[in-house]
Amino acid sequence: MEIKADLVLEILGRPAEHIKNALISLVEKLGTEKGVKINDKKIHEPTQIKEANDLYTTFAEVSVELDSLENYFGIIFAYMPSHIEIISPTKIELSNADFNELGNKLLARLHDYDALTKKFVHERNFLVNKLKEVAPQLFKKIKEDDAGISSSINKEEKKKSKKS
């Protein structure tokens, strides 16, 4: 089944030249994927983010032909476009076997992300505990700040309850 789709790829970062070159490379890489043909592409110039100092964003509009629904979902997971729209076909029929295969690939990817997240949380906790061992003064300051915040919140709550 051939699928025609339009997608938008975005990059945020600095400097402006770097993100533009990174986006060009990303679009080129997309074009080398098996079962993917780029029909049209437009890469926009980076623009500075107003609220951030020296931070830029750019995006590319890309029209592609994909040889399967599996490639469609593969592109979604591998490239994480900010937008994707199937242009044709207007109707897609799937057998139970094909739908189950796509569902299981989706689940496998989600399990991979879950495992990575758990690994990063474990590593973070390990590093925080090691840091507490070698620099406990850093955490004393955090506890004092938290206590100050809690104290301020309690005072505000007492003022409100007196007014009621």
Secondary structure, 3 states (H helix, E strand, C coil): CCEEEEEEEEEEECCHHHHHHHHHHHHHHHHHCCCEEEEEEEECCCEECCCCCCCEEEEEEEEEEECCHHHHHHHHHHHCCCEEEEEECCCCCCCHHHHHHHHHHHHHHHHHHHHHHHHHHHHHHHHHHHHHHHCHHHHHHHHHHHHHHHHHHHHHHHHHHHHC
